[in-house]
Amino acid sequence: MPSTSIDSEKPRDLRDSPYVRIAMLVAVLAVAFLYVRGCVANSRPVSSDEAVVIARAEVSFTPDRHQVRLVQQGVPPRSYWGVSFVKLGPAGRPTRVEVFLVDAKTGDVRPA
């Protein structure tokens, strides 16, 4: 007479299914992605155009050109807009340059 084991008739756990494991992984990654997107959106309320306007008020000359870059500084990193203003000479070479850091969260400005 063959013996039967109670363990052989035990129902399979859903977590053992590869499809359920993949679905759980996708769900965790989706939640992490949405969380990061929300943090990034809240960490930079000052746009690059607003940073130029804020920094232009601090320039001591009338610039011919400007350039804007997003800069991360510190640990944990904090976002700043690096805004540089350039005055060009007769040969098209820069004669004067001023660079400012505008806090991307608060809009505070300081010389770089």
C-alpha positions in Angstrom: 0.0 0.0 0.0 1.5 3.4 -1.0 2.0 5.9 1.7 0.7 9.4 1.3 2.3 12.3 2.9 0.5 15.4 4.1 3.3 17.6 2.8 2.7 16.4 -0.8 -0.9 17.7 -0.7 0.0 21.0 0.9 -1.2 24.0 -1.3 1.5 26.0 -3.0 2.3 29.4 -1.6 1.6 32.3 -4.1 5.0 33.8 -3.3 6.6 30.7 -4.9 5.2 31.6 -8.3 7.7 33.5 -10.6 4.8 35.6 -12.0 3.9 36.9 -8.5 7.6 37.6 -7.7 7.9 39.6 -10.9 4.7 41.5 -10.2 5.9 42.3 -6.6 9.2 43.6 -8.0 7.5 45.8 -10.6 5.2 47.2 -7.9 8.1 48.0 -5.6 10.0 49.7 -8.5 6.9 51.7 -9.5 6.4 53.0 -6.0 10.1 53.9 -5.7 10.0 55.7 -9.0 7.0 57.8 -8.1 8.5 58.6 -4.7 11.7 59.9 -6.3 9.8 61.9 -8.9 7.8 63.6 -6.1 11.0 64.4 -4.2 12.7 65.9 -7.3 9.7 68.0 -8.1 9.6 69.5 -4.6 13.3 70.1 -4.4 13.6 72.6 -7.3 10.8 75.1 -7.2 13.0 77.8 -8.7 13.4 77.4 -12.5 16.5 78.2 -14.5 14.7 81.3 -16.0 13.8 82.5 -12.5 17.4 82.0 -11.3 18.7 84.2 -14.2 16.3 87.0 -13.1 17.3 86.7 -9.5 21.0 86.7 -10.3 20.8 89.5 -12.8 19.8 91.9 -10.0 23.2 91.2 -8.4 25.4 91.8 -11.5 27.5 95.0 -11.4 27.6 95.5 -15.2 25.4 95.0 -18.2 26.1 91.5 -19.5 26.1 90.5 -23.1 25.6 86.8 -22.4 24.6 84.5 -19.7 24.8 80.7 -19.0 22.9 78.5 -16.5 23.9 75.1 -15.1 22.4 73.0 -12.4 25.0 72.2 -9.7 24.8 69.8 -6.8 26.8 70.6 -3.7 27.2 69.1 -0.3 26.3 65.9 1.4 23.4 65.3 1.1 23.4 67.1 -2.2 21.6 70.4 -2.5 20.7 71.9 -5.9 21.9 75.3 -7.0 21.6 77.1 -10.3 25.1 78.3 -11.4 24.5 81.5 -13.4 27.4 83.2 -15.1 27.2 86.6 -16.8 29.8 87.7 -19.4 30.7 91.1 -20.9 32.4 90.8 -24.3 35.1 93.1 -25.6 35.6 94.4 -29.1 37.3 91.2 -30.3 34.5 89.0 -28.9 36.6 87.9 -26.0 35.2 88.1 -22.4 36.4 91.2 -20.6 34.3 90.7 -17.4 32.7 87.6 -15.8 30.6 87.2 -12.7 29.2 83.9 -11.5 26.4 83.4 -8.9 24.9 80.4 -7.2 21.1 80.6 -6.8 19.6 78.1 -4.3 17.1 76.0 -6.4 14.9 75.5 -3.4 14.8 79.0 -1.7 16.0 81.4 -4.4 18.8 82.7 -2.2 21.7 84.1 -4.2 25.4 84.2 -3.4 28.6 84.8 -5.4 30.4 81.7 -6.5 
